[in-house]
């Protein structure tokens, strides 16, 4: 159960950061001076790396996020297995 809570907390932190970036980017964009924030997810069977740095006029960064499938064992404990990976690209 602790691993699920840790993963959920980490995912919530990522979602909060992504929404904060999108909101701050949107407010600056409305003033006419900033670029949009782009977030794209890619699914893979194994962990992949992305290039963090400038790509044209944008700065892009990547996160590797495990996709877990969890279930309850016969004794009532939770067991999780990584079934794939998400590579999240964030550019601004």
Jmol script that loads the backbone (N, CA, C; Angstrom):
load data "model"
ATOM      1  N   UNK A   1       0.825  -1.185   0.000  1.00  0.00           N
ATOM      2  CA  UNK A   1       0.000   0.000   0.000  1.00  0.00           C
ATOM      3  C   UNK A   1       0.869   1.248   0.000  1.00  0.00           C
ATOM      4  N   UNK A   2       2.025   1.170   0.658  1.00  0.00           N
ATOM      5  CA  UNK A   2       2.904   2.340   0.744  1.00  0.00           C
ATOM      6  C   UNK A   2       3.440   2.718  -0.626  1.00  0.00           C
ATOM      7  N   UNK A   3       3.757   1.707  -1.472  1.00  0.00           N
ATOM      8  CA  UNK A   3       4.282   2.022  -2.805  1.00  0.00           C
ATOM      9  C   UNK A   3       3.211   2.700  -3.657  1.00  0.00           C
ATOM     10  N   UNK A   4       1.966   2.283  -3.482  1.00  0.00           N
ATOM     11  CA  UNK A   4       0.879   2.924  -4.226  1.00  0.00           C
ATOM     12  C   UNK A   4       0.724   4.371  -3.784  1.00  0.00           C
ATOM     13  N   UNK A   5       0.774   4.614  -2.468  1.00  0.00           N
ATOM     14  CA  UNK A   5       0.642   5.984  -1.958  1.00  0.00           C
ATOM     15  C   UNK A   5       1.800   6.850  -2.433  1.00  0.00           C
ATOM     16  N   UNK A   6       3.009   6.308  -2.447  1.00  0.00           N
ATOM     17  CA  UNK A   6       4.171   7.059  -2.924  1.00  0.00           C
ATOM     18  C   UNK A   6       4.018   7.405  -4.399  1.00  0.00           C
ATOM     19  N   UNK A   7       3.602   6.414  -5.201  1.00  0.00           N
ATOM     20  CA  UNK A   7       3.410   6.653  -6.629  1.00  0.00           C
ATOM     21  C   UNK A   7       2.300   7.670  -6.863  1.00  0.00           C
ATOM     22  N   UNK A   8       1.216   7.553  -6.096  1.00  0.00           N
ATOM     23  CA  UNK A   8       0.102   8.496  -6.246  1.00  0.00           C
ATOM     24  C   UNK A   8       0.547   9.910  -5.882  1.00  0.00           C
ATOM     25  N   UNK A   9       1.319  10.037  -4.802  1.00  0.00           N
ATOM     26  CA  UNK A   9       1.810  11.352  -4.380  1.00  0.00           C
ATOM     27  C   UNK A   9       2.728  11.946  -5.437  1.00  0.00           C
ATOM     28  N   UNK A  10       3.604  11.125  -5.997  1.00  0.00           N
ATOM     29  CA  UNK A  10       4.515  11.608  -7.046  1.00  0.00           C
ATOM     30  C   UNK A  10       3.733  12.039  -8.275  1.00  0.00           C
ATOM     31  N   UNK A  11       2.749  11.257  -8.670  1.00  0.00           N
ATOM     32  CA  UNK A  11       1.941  11.601  -9.838  1.00  0.00           C
ATOM     33  C   UNK A  11       1.144  12.877  -9.590  1.00  0.00           C
ATOM     34  N   UNK A  12       0.622  13.050  -8.378  1.00  0.00           N
ATOM     35  CA  UNK A  12      -0.112  14.273  -8.039  1.00  0.00           C
ATOM     36  C   UNK A  12       0.812  15.485  -8.103  1.00  0.00           C
ATOM     37  N   UNK A  13       2.056  15.324  -7.659  1.00  0.00           N
ATOM     38  CA  UNK A  13       3.019  16.428  -7.717  1.00  0.00           C
ATOM     39  C   UNK A  13       3.327  16.800  -9.163  1.00  0.00           C
ATOM     40  N   UNK A  14       3.469  15.797 -10.022  1.00  0.00           N
ATOM     41  CA  UNK A  14       3.730  16.054 -11.439  1.00  0.00           C
ATOM     42  C   UNK A  14       2.543  16.777 -12.065  1.00  0.00           C
ATOM     43  N   UNK A  15       1.336  16.335 -11.756  1.00  0.00           N
ATOM     44  CA  UNK A  15       0.136  16.966 -12.312  1.00  0.00           C
ATOM     45  C   UNK A  15       0.024  18.411 -11.839  1.00  0.00           C
ATOM     46  N   UNK A  16       0.349  18.660 -10.566  1.00  0.00           N
ATOM     47  CA  UNK A  16       0.295  20.016 -10.029  1.00  0.00           C
ATOM     48  C   UNK A  16       1.306  20.908 -10.731  1.00  0.00           C
ATOM     49  N   UNK A  17       2.531  20.392 -10.919  1.00  0.00           N
ATOM     50  CA  UNK A  17       3.570  21.155 -11.607  1.00  0.00           C
ATOM     51  C   UNK A  17       3.164  21.453 -13.044  1.00  0.00           C
ATOM     52  N   UNK A  18       2.638  20.446 -13.728  1.00  0.00           N
ATOM     53  CA  UNK A  18       2.224  20.634 -15.116  1.00  0.00           C
ATOM     54  C   UNK A  18       1.112  21.669 -15.226  1.00  0.00           C
ATOM     55  N   UNK A  19       0.140  21.620 -14.312  1.00  0.00           N
ATOM     56  CA  UNK A  19      -0.951  22.599 -14.376  1.00  0.00           C
ATOM     57  C   UNK A  19      -0.442  23.992 -14.018  1.00  0.00           C
ATOM     58  N   UNK A  20       0.501  24.087 -13.080  1.00  0.00           N
ATOM     59  CA  UNK A  20       1.059  25.393 -12.728  1.00  0.00           C
ATOM     60  C   UNK A  20       1.820  25.984 -13.908  1.00  0.00           C
ATOM     61  N   UNK A  21       2.574  25.139 -14.614  1.00  0.00           N
ATOM     62  CA  UNK A  21       3.294  25.615 -15.801  1.00  0.00           C
ATOM     63  C   UNK A  21       2.313  26.071 -16.879  1.00  0.00           C
ATOM     64  N   UNK A  22       1.249  25.310 -17.063  1.00  0.00           N
ATOM     65  CA  UNK A  22       0.266  25.663 -18.084  1.00  0.00           C
ATOM     66  C   UNK A  22      -0.435  26.969 -17.736  1.00  0.00           C
ATOM     67  N   UNK A  23      -0.791  27.154 -16.460  1.00  0.00           N
ATOM     68  CA  UNK A  23      -1.474  28.379 -16.040  1.00  0.00           C
ATOM     69  C   UNK A  23      -0.543  29.568 -16.160  1.00  0.00           C
ATOM     70  N   UNK A  24       0.689  29.451 -15.670  1.00  0.00           N
ATOM     71  CA  UNK A  24       1.609  30.584 -15.758  1.00  0.00           C
ATOM     72  C   UNK A  24       1.936  30.889 -17.211  1.00  0.00           C
ATOM     73  N   UNK A  25       2.064  29.853 -18.032  1.00  0.00           N
ATOM     74  CA  UNK A  25       2.331  30.065 -19.445  1.00  0.00           C
ATOM     75  C   UNK A  25       1.155  30.726 -20.142  1.00  0.00           C
ATOM     76  N   UNK A  26      -0.063  30.335 -19.780  1.00  0.00           N
ATOM     77  CA  UNK A  26      -1.256  30.913 -20.389  1.00  0.00           C
ATOM     78  C   UNK A  26      -1.416  32.376 -20.014  1.00  0.00           C
ATOM     79  N   UNK A  27      -1.129  32.716 -18.746  1.00  0.00           N
ATOM     80  CA  UNK A  27      -1.252  34.099 -18.305  1.00  0.00           C
ATOM     81  C   UNK A  27      -0.238  34.983 -19.026  1.00  0.00           C
ATOM     82  N   UNK A  28       0.985  34.486 -19.157  1.00  0.00           N
ATOM     83  CA  UNK A  28       2.010  35.261 -19.855  1.00  0.00           C
ATOM     84  C   UNK A  28       1.666  35.362 -21.334  1.00  0.00           C
ATOM     85  N   UNK A  29       1.142  34.295 -21.897  1.00  0.00           N
ATOM     86  CA  UNK A  29       0.760  34.297 -23.306  1.00  0.00           C
ATOM     87  C   UNK A  29      -0.365  35.308 -23.551  1.00  0.00           C
ATOM     88  N   UNK A  30      -1.292  35.425 -22.606  1.00  0.00           N
ATOM     89  CA  UNK A  30      -2.395  36.378 -22.733  1.00  0.00           C
ATOM     90  C   UNK A  30      -1.869  37.813 -22.743  1.00  0.00           C
ATOM     91  N   UNK A  31      -0.758  38.056 -22.044  1.00  0.00           N
ATOM     92  CA  UNK A  31      -0.160  39.390 -22.051  1.00  0.00           C
ATOM     93  C   UNK A  31       0.579  39.660 -23.356  1.00  0.00           C
ATOM     94  N   UNK A  32       0.803  38.614 -24.136  1.00  0.00           N
ATOM     95  CA  UNK A  32       1.420  38.804 -25.441  1.00  0.00           C
ATOM     96  C   UNK A  32       2.914  38.629 -25.461  1.00  0.00           C
ATOM     97  N   UNK A  33       3.537  38.111 -24.384  1.00  0.00           N
ATOM     98  CA  UNK A  33       4.969  38.059 -24.391  1.00  0.00           C
ATOM     99  C   UNK A  33       5.592  36.687 -24.283  1.00  0.00           C
ATOM    100  N   UNK A  34       4.832  35.627 -24.099  1.00  0.00           N
ATOM    101  CA  UNK A  34       5.453  34.327 -23.857  1.00  0.00           C
ATOM    102  C   UNK A  34       4.903  33.275 -24.803  1.00  0.00           C
ATOM    103  N   UNK A  35       5.585  32.160 -24.804  1.00  0.00           N
ATOM    104  CA  UNK A  35       5.182  31.031 -25.641  1.00  0.00           C
ATOM    105  C   UNK A  35       4.263  30.108 -24.855  1.00  0.00           C
ATOM    106  N   UNK A  36       3.586  29.242 -25.582  1.00  0.00           N
ATOM    107  CA  UNK A  36       2.726  28.245 -24.947  1.00  0.00           C
ATOM    108  C   UNK A  36       3.572  27.140 -24.336  1.00  0.00           C
ATOM    109  N   UNK A  37       2.967  26.395 -23.414  1.00  0.00           N
ATOM    110  CA  UNK A  37       3.589  25.213 -22.831  1.00  0.00           C
ATOM    111  C   UNK A  37       2.968  24.002 -23.516  1.00  0.00           C
ATOM    112  N   UNK A  38       3.821  23.108 -24.001  1.00  0.00           N
ATOM    113  CA  UNK A  38       3.351  21.893 -24.659  1.00  0.00           C
ATOM    114  C   UNK A  38       3.725  20.694 -23.800  1.00  0.00           C
ATOM    115  N   UNK A  39       2.758  19.808 -23.568  1.00  0.00           N
ATOM    116  CA  UNK A  39       3.001  18.579 -22.826  1.00  0.00           C
ATOM    117  C   UNK A  39       2.489  17.425 -23.676  1.00  0.00           C
ATOM    118  N   UNK A  40       3.362  16.450 -23.915  1.00  0.00           N
ATOM    119  CA  UNK A  40       3.022  15.292 -24.747  1.00  0.00           C
ATOM    120  C   UNK A  40       3.518  14.029 -24.042  1.00  0.00           C
ATOM    121  N   UNK A  41       2.693  12.992 -24.029  1.00  0.00           N
ATOM    122  CA  UNK A  41       3.072  11.716 -23.433  1.00  0.00           C
ATOM    123  C   UNK A  41       3.311  10.685 -24.529  1.00  0.00           C
ATOM    124  N   UNK A  42       4.356   9.874 -24.336  1.00  0.00           N
ATOM    125  CA  UNK A  42       4.686   8.783 -25.243  1.00  0.00           C
ATOM    126  C   UNK A  42       4.761   7.503 -24.423  1.00  0.00           C
ATOM    127  N   UNK A  43       4.185   6.418 -24.924  1.00  0.00           N
ATOM    128  CA  UNK A  43       4.138   5.142 -24.214  1.00  0.00           C
ATOM    129  C   UNK A  43       5.194   4.198 -24.785  1.00  0.00           C
ATOM    130  N   UNK A  44       5.937   3.516 -23.884  1.00  0.00           N
ATOM    131  CA  UNK A  44       6.968   2.568 -24.280  1.00  0.00           C
ATOM    132  C   UNK A  44       6.911   1.351 -23.370  1.00  0.00           C
ATOM    133  N   UNK A  45       7.493   0.241 -23.828  1.00  0.00           N
ATOM    134  CA  UNK A  45       7.573  -0.976 -23.025  1.00  0.00           C
ATOM    135  C   UNK A  45       8.716  -0.900 -22.019  1.00  0.00           C
ATOM    136  N   UNK A  46       9.737  -0.108 -22.303  1.00  0.00           N
ATOM    137  CA  UNK A  46      10.881   0.019 -21.391  1.00  0.00           C
ATOM    138  C   UNK A  46      11.182   1.501 -21.188  1.00  0.00           C
ATOM    139  N   UNK A  47      11.925   1.852 -20.134  1.00  0.00           N
ATOM    140  CA  UNK A  47      12.212   3.274 -19.882  1.00  0.00           C
ATOM    141  C   UNK A  47      13.067   3.869 -20.999  1.00  0.00           C
ATOM    142  N   UNK A  48      12.672   5.031 -21.471  1.00  0.00           N
ATOM    143  CA  UNK A  48      13.385   5.721 -22.552  1.00  0.00           C
ATOM    144  C   UNK A  48      13.872   7.068 -22.041  1.00  0.00           C
ATOM    145  N   UNK A  49      14.906   7.572 -22.674  1.00  0.00           N
ATOM    146  CA  UNK A  49      15.456   8.881 -22.325  1.00  0.00           C
ATOM    147  C   UNK A  49      15.016   9.906 -23.361  1.00  0.00           C
ATOM    148  N   UNK A  50      14.852  11.136 -22.916  1.00  0.00           N
ATOM    149  CA  UNK A  50      14.577  12.243 -23.813  1.00  0.00           C
ATOM    150  C   UNK A  50      15.688  13.265 -23.694  1.00  0.00           C
ATOM    151  N   UNK A  51      15.842  14.098 -24.691  1.00  0.00           N
ATOM    152  CA  UNK A  51      16.863  15.145 -24.682  1.00  0.00           C
ATOM    153  C   UNK A  51      16.320  16.351 -23.931  1.00  0.00           C
ATOM    154  N   UNK A  52      16.987  16.735 -22.872  1.00  0.00           N
ATOM    155  CA  UNK A  52      16.591  17.934 -22.132  1.00  0.00           C
ATOM    156  C   UNK A  52      17.465  19.076 -22.595  1.00  0.00           C
ATOM    157  N   UNK A  53      16.838  20.100 -23.139  1.00  0.00           N
ATOM    158  CA  UNK A  53      17.573  21.252 -23.628  1.00  0.00           C
ATOM    159  C   UNK A  53      16.753  22.009 -24.651  1.00  0.00           C
ATOM    160  N   UNK A  54      17.408  22.900 -25.352  1.00  0.00           N
ATOM    161  CA  UNK A  54      16.715  23.737 -26.330  1.00  0.00           C
ATOM    162  C   UNK A  54      16.450  22.968 -27.620  1.00  0.00           C
ATOM    163  N   UNK A  55      15.245  23.163 -28.122  1.00  0.00           N
ATOM    164  CA  UNK A  55      14.839  22.605 -29.404  1.00  0.00           C
ATOM    165  C   UNK A  55      14.152  23.737 -30.154  1.00  0.00           C
ATOM    166  N   UNK A  56      14.898  24.409 -31.000  1.00  0.00           N
ATOM    167  CA  UNK A  56      14.364  25.596 -31.663  1.00  0.00           C
ATOM    168  C   UNK A  56      14.198  26.712 -30.647  1.00  0.00           C
ATOM    169  N   UNK A  57      13.015  27.318 -30.594  1.00  0.00           N
ATOM    170  CA  UNK A  57      12.728  28.394 -29.638  1.00  0.00           C
ATOM    171  C   UNK A  57      12.232  27.885 -28.295  1.00  0.00           C
ATOM    172  N   UNK A  58      12.115  26.584 -28.127  1.00  0.00           N
ATOM    173  CA  UNK A  58      11.546  26.009 -26.913  1.00  0.00           C
ATOM    174  C   UNK A  58      12.615  25.291 -26.101  1.00  0.00           C
ATOM    175  N   UNK A  59      12.401  25.256 -24.784  1.00  0.00           N
ATOM    176  CA  UNK A  59      13.227  24.428 -23.909  1.00  0.00           C
ATOM    177  C   UNK A  59      12.380  23.235 -23.510  1.00  0.00           C
ATOM    178  N   UNK A  60      12.877  22.033 -23.759  1.00  0.00           N
ATOM    179  CA  UNK A  60      12.123  20.816 -23.474  1.00  0.00           C
ATOM    180  C   UNK A  60      12.812  20.005 -22.385  1.00  0.00           C
ATOM    181  N   UNK A  61      11.989  19.391 -21.542  1.00  0.00           N
ATOM    182  CA  UNK A  61      12.479  18.508 -20.498  1.00  0.00           C
ATOM    183  C   UNK A  61      11.587  17.268 -20.491  1.00  0.00           C
ATOM    184  N   UNK A  62      12.124  16.174 -19.987  1.00  0.00           N
ATOM    185  CA  UNK A  62      11.431  14.894 -20.039  1.00  0.00           C
ATOM    186  C   UNK A  62      11.396  14.244 -18.671  1.00  0.00           C
ATOM    187  N   UNK A  63      10.327  13.466 -18.432  1.00  0.00           N
ATOM    188  CA  UNK A  63      10.192  12.671 -17.216  1.00  0.00           C
ATOM    189  C   UNK A  63       9.860  11.243 -17.615  1.00  0.00           C
ATOM    190  N   UNK A  64      10.468  10.288 -16.933  1.00  0.00           N
ATOM    191  CA  UNK A  64      10.132   8.878 -17.130  1.00  0.00           C
ATOM    192  C   UNK A  64       9.221   8.455 -15.988  1.00  0.00           C
ATOM    193  N   UNK A  65       8.010   8.038 -16.321  1.00  0.00           N
ATOM    194  CA  UNK A  65       7.003   7.666 -15.324  1.00  0.00           C
ATOM    195  C   UNK A  65       6.604   6.203 -15.520  1.00  0.00           C
ATOM    196  N   UNK A  66       6.694   5.374 -14.473  1.00  0.00           N
ATOM    197  CA  UNK A  66       6.289   3.969 -14.616  1.00  0.00           C
ATOM    198  C   UNK A  66       4.769   3.827 -14.647  1.00  0.00           C
ATOM    199  N   UNK A  67       4.293   2.941 -15.489  1.00  0.00           N
ATOM    200  CA  UNK A  67       2.875   2.575 -15.525  1.00  0.00           C
ATOM    201  C   UNK A  67       2.744   1.293 -14.716  1.00  0.00           C
ATOM    202  N   UNK A  68       2.034   1.364 -13.606  1.00  0.00           N
ATOM    203  CA  UNK A  68       1.913   0.213 -12.706  1.00  0.00           C
ATOM    204  C   UNK A  68       0.520  -0.395 -12.769  1.00  0.00           C
ATOM    205  N   UNK A  69       0.490  -1.697 -12.594  1.00  0.00           N
ATOM    206  CA  UNK A  69      -0.773  -2.408 -12.434  1.00  0.00           C
ATOM    207  C   UNK A  69      -0.724  -3.052 -11.059  1.00  0.00           C
ATOM    208  N   UNK A  70      -1.670  -2.710 -10.199  1.00  0.00           N
ATOM    209  CA  UNK A  70      -1.672  -3.190  -8.816  1.00  0.00           C
ATOM    210  C   UNK A  70      -2.866  -4.101  -8.573  1.00  0.00           C
ATOM    211  N   UNK A  71      -2.672  -5.044  -7.680  1.00  0.00           N
ATOM    212  CA  UNK A  71      -3.741  -5.958  -7.302  1.00  0.00           C
ATOM    213  C   UNK A  71      -3.521  -6.408  -5.867  1.00  0.00           C
ATOM    214  N   UNK A  72      -4.572  -6.940  -5.253  1.00  0.00           N
ATOM    215  CA  UNK A  72      -4.495  -7.447  -3.882  1.00  0.00           C
ATOM    216  C   UNK A  72      -4.172  -8.935  -3.903  1.00  0.00           C
ATOM    217  N   UNK A  73      -3.208  -9.325  -3.079  1.00  0.00           N
ATOM    218  CA  UNK A  73      -2.862 -10.743  -2.929  1.00  0.00           C
ATOM    219  C   UNK A  73      -3.926 -11.434  -2.084  1.00  0.00           C
ATOM    220  N   UNK A  74      -3.838 -12.761  -1.999  1.00  0.00           N
ATOM    221  CA  UNK A  74      -4.785 -13.547  -1.209  1.00  0.00           C
ATOM    222  C   UNK A  74      -4.726 -13.168   0.270  1.00  0.00           C
ATOM    223  N   UNK A  75      -3.555 -12.737   0.746  1.00  0.00           N
ATOM    224  CA  UNK A  75      -3.426 -12.362   2.155  1.00  0.00           C
ATOM    225  C   UNK A  75      -3.801 -10.903   2.418  1.00  0.00           C
ATOM    226  N   UNK A  76      -4.288 -10.190   1.408  1.00  0.00           N
ATOM    227  CA  UNK A  76      -4.780  -8.829   1.583  1.00  0.00           C
ATOM    228  C   UNK A  76      -3.759  -7.728   1.374  1.00  0.00           C
ATOM    229  N   UNK A  77      -2.528  -8.081   1.027  1.00  0.00           N
ATOM    230  CA  UNK A  77      -1.518  -7.048   0.755  1.00  0.00           C
ATOM    231  C   UNK A  77      -1.546  -6.669  -0.714  1.00  0.00           C
ATOM    232  N   UNK A  78      -1.155  -5.452  -0.972  1.00  0.00           N
ATOM    233  CA  UNK A  78      -1.148  -4.957  -2.345  1.00  0.00           C
ATOM    234  C   UNK A  78       0.185  -5.272  -3.008  1.00  0.00           C
ATOM    235  N   UNK A  79       0.116  -5.674  -4.256  1.00  0.00           N
ATOM    236  CA  UNK A  79       1.317  -5.959  -5.030  1.00  0.00           C
ATOM    237  C   UNK A  79       1.199  -5.221  -6.355  1.00  0.00           C
ATOM    238  N   UNK A  80       2.280  -4.556  -6.761  1.00  0.00           N
ATOM    239  CA  UNK A  80       2.265  -3.776  -7.999  1.00  0.00           C
ATOM    240  C   UNK A  80       3.364  -4.260  -8.930  1.00  0.00           C
ATOM    241  N   UNK A  81       3.109  -4.154 -10.217  1.00  0.00           N
ATOM    242  CA  UNK A  81       4.066  -4.550 -11.235  1.00  0.00           C
ATOM    243  C   UNK A  81       4.111  -3.453 -12.291  1.00  0.00           C
ATOM    244  N   UNK A  82       5.317  -3.106 -12.740  1.00  0.00           N
ATOM    245  CA  UNK A  82       5.458  -2.119 -13.812  1.00  0.00           C
ATOM    246  C   UNK A  82       5.151  -2.819 -15.131  1.00  0.00           C
ATOM    247  N   UNK A  83       4.154  -2.297 -15.852  1.00  0.00           N
ATOM    248  CA  UNK A  83       3.725  -2.915 -17.112  1.00  0.00           C
ATOM    249  C   UNK A  83       4.114  -2.081 -18.330  1.00  0.00           C
ATOM    250  N   UNK A  84       4.675  -0.909 -18.120  1.00  0.00           N
ATOM    251  CA  UNK A  84       5.096  -0.057 -19.225  1.00  0.00           C
ATOM    252  C   UNK A  84       5.624   1.253 -18.681  1.00  0.00           C
ATOM    253  N   UNK A  85       6.028   2.137 -19.581  1.00  0.00           N
ATOM    254  CA  UNK A  85       6.609   3.421 -19.188  1.00  0.00           C
ATOM    255  C   UNK A  85       6.023   4.541 -20.024  1.00  0.00           C
ATOM    256  N   UNK A  86       5.858   5.691 -19.387  1.00  0.00           N
ATOM    257  CA  UNK A  86       5.429   6.905 -20.076  1.00  0.00           C
ATOM    258  C   UNK A  86       6.595   7.871 -20.066  1.00  0.00           C
ATOM    259  N   UNK A  87       6.931   8.400 -21.237  1.00  0.00           N
ATOM    260  CA  UNK A  87       7.931   9.457 -21.346  1.00  0.00           C
ATOM    261  C   UNK A  87       7.145  10.744 -21.570  1.00  0.00           C
ATOM    262  N   UNK A  88       7.176  11.646 -20.599  1.00  0.00           N
ATOM    263  CA  UNK A  88       6.418  12.897 -20.673  1.00  0.00           C
ATOM    264  C   UNK A  88       7.361  14.015 -21.124  1.00  0.00           C
ATOM    265  N   UNK A  89       7.000  14.635 -22.243  1.00  0.00           N
ATOM    266  CA  UNK A  89       7.766  15.745 -22.802  1.00  0.00           C
ATOM    267  C   UNK A  89       7.057  17.047 -22.436  1.00  0.00           C
ATOM    268  N   UNK A  90       7.806  17.986 -21.867  1.00  0.00           N
ATOM    269  CA  UNK A  90       7.253  19.294 -21.519  1.00  0.00           C
ATOM    270  C   UNK A  90       8.138  20.364 -22.141  1.00  0.00           C
ATOM    271  N   UNK A  91       7.568  21.180 -23.020  1.00  0.00           N
ATOM    272  CA  UNK A  91       8.328  22.210 -23.714  1.00  0.00           C
ATOM    273  C   UNK A  91       7.676  23.577 -23.473  1.00  0.00           C
ATOM    274  N   UNK A  92       8.521  24.589 -23.246  1.00  0.00           N
ATOM    275  CA  UNK A  92       8.008  25.953 -23.095  1.00  0.00           C
ATOM    276  C   UNK A  92       8.987  26.940 -23.668  1.00  0.00           C
TER     277      UNK A  92
END
end "model"
wireframe off; spacefill off
backbone 0.3
color backbone group
